[in-house]
């Protein structure tokens, strides 16, 4: 049975910062990395985007999550990306937050995210 190579060697800024939750966008070949925990155990609210065609990470191009969390669950429905749950920074307890991202409305300085 033929196989296809899917691995690409390159730097991964997100892994240097700690554990992250990921979701691959289907319309564009990009990888989104939500929140996580940094190397000094602080929770982060960043939403970073990796573009394999340029082998570059972008953080400022995508609105961050409103709250810092790790172990965030993600799903796509009707062109919207949902980030749900995870552990929050306040007491390291399970969060009940759900945020919705409009994948066609990514821009610097917020926008494209709202609470659900």
C-alpha positions as CSV (number, residue, x, y, z in Angstrom):
1,X,0.0,0.0,0.0
2,X,1.5,3.4,-0.9
3,X,2.1,5.9,1.8
4,X,2.4,9.7,1.8
5,X,5.0,11.6,3.8
6,X,3.4,14.1,6.1
7,X,6.3,15.1,8.3
8,X,8.2,18.4,7.8
9,X,11.3,19.2,9.7
10,X,11.4,22.7,11.1
11,X,11.4,24.8,14.2
12,X,8.3,24.9,16.4
13,X,8.2,28.0,18.6
14,X,5.1,26.7,20.3
15,X,6.8,23.6,21.6
16,X,9.5,25.7,23.1
17,X,6.9,27.6,25.1
18,X,5.2,24.5,26.5
19,X,2.3,22.2,25.9
20,X,-0.3,23.4,23.5
21,X,-3.6,22.2,22.0
22,X,-3.8,22.2,18.2
23,X,-6.2,22.2,15.3
24,X,-5.4,22.2,11.6
25,X,-7.5,24.5,9.5
26,X,-8.9,22.7,6.4
27,X,-9.4,25.5,4.0
28,X,-5.8,26.8,4.4
29,X,-2.8,24.7,5.3
30,X,-2.2,26.3,8.7
31,X,-2.0,25.0,12.2
32,X,-3.6,26.9,15.1
33,X,-2.1,26.5,18.6
34,X,-4.4,27.5,21.5
35,X,-3.1,28.5,25.0
36,X,-1.0,26.1,26.9
37,X,1.5,26.3,29.7
38,X,4.9,27.9,29.3
39,X,8.3,26.6,30.4
40,X,8.0,28.4,33.8
41,X,4.5,26.8,34.3
42,X,2.5,30.0,33.6
43,X,-0.7,29.6,31.7
44,X,-0.8,31.4,28.3
45,X,-3.7,32.8,26.3
46,X,-1.9,33.1,23.0
47,X,-3.4,31.8,19.8
48,X,-0.5,31.2,17.4
49,X,-0.7,30.2,13.7
50,X,1.9,28.2,11.8
51,X,2.1,28.4,8.0
52,X,3.9,25.4,6.6
53,X,4.3,27.1,3.2
54,X,6.5,29.7,4.8
55,X,7.7,27.7,7.8
56,X,6.8,30.6,10.1
57,X,4.8,31.2,13.3
58,X,2.5,34.2,13.8
59,X,1.1,35.2,17.1
60,X,0.0,38.8,16.7
61,X,-2.0,38.0,13.5
62,X,-4.6,36.1,15.5
63,X,-6.7,37.4,18.4
64,X,-5.6,35.7,21.7
65,X,-8.0,33.8,23.9
66,X,-9.7,36.0,26.5
67,X,-8.3,33.9,29.3
68,X,-5.2,31.8,29.8
69,X,-5.9,28.1,29.8
70,X,-4.2,24.8,29.0
71,X,-5.7,21.5,27.7
72,X,-8.3,23.4,25.6
73,X,-10.6,21.3,23.4
74,X,-11.3,22.6,19.9
75,X,-13.8,21.9,17.2
76,X,-15.0,23.4,13.9
77,X,-18.6,23.8,13.0
78,X,-20.1,25.9,10.1
79,X,-16.8,27.7,9.5
80,X,-16.4,28.7,13.1
81,X,-13.8,27.4,15.4
82,X,-14.7,26.7,19.1
83,X,-12.3,26.6,22.0
84,X,-13.9,25.0,25.0
85,X,-12.9,24.1,28.5
86,X,-9.4,23.3,29.6
87,X,-7.8,24.2,33.0
88,X,-7.9,27.8,33.9
89,X,-5.1,29.8,35.5
90,X,-7.0,31.0,38.6
91,X,-7.2,27.7,40.4
92,X,-6.0,25.1,37.8
93,X,-9.6,23.8,37.8
94,X,-11.7,22.9,34.8
95,X,-13.0,25.9,32.9
96,X,-16.5,26.2,31.6
97,X,-15.6,28.9,29.0
98,X,-16.4,28.4,25.3
99,X,-15.1,30.9,22.8
100,X,-16.0,31.1,19.1
101,X,-13.5,32.2,16.4
102,X,-14.5,33.3,13.0
103,X,-11.8,31.8,10.8
104,X,-12.4,34.3,8.0
105,X,-12.0,37.3,10.4
106,X,-8.5,36.9,11.7
107,X,-6.7,40.2,12.1
108,X,-4.4,42.1,14.4
109,X,-5.9,43.8,17.4
110,X,-8.7,41.4,18.3
111,X,-11.9,40.8,16.4
112,X,-13.1,37.4,15.3
113,X,-13.6,36.1,18.9
114,X,-16.6,36.2,21.2
115,X,-17.9,34.3,24.2
116,X,-20.6,31.7,23.5
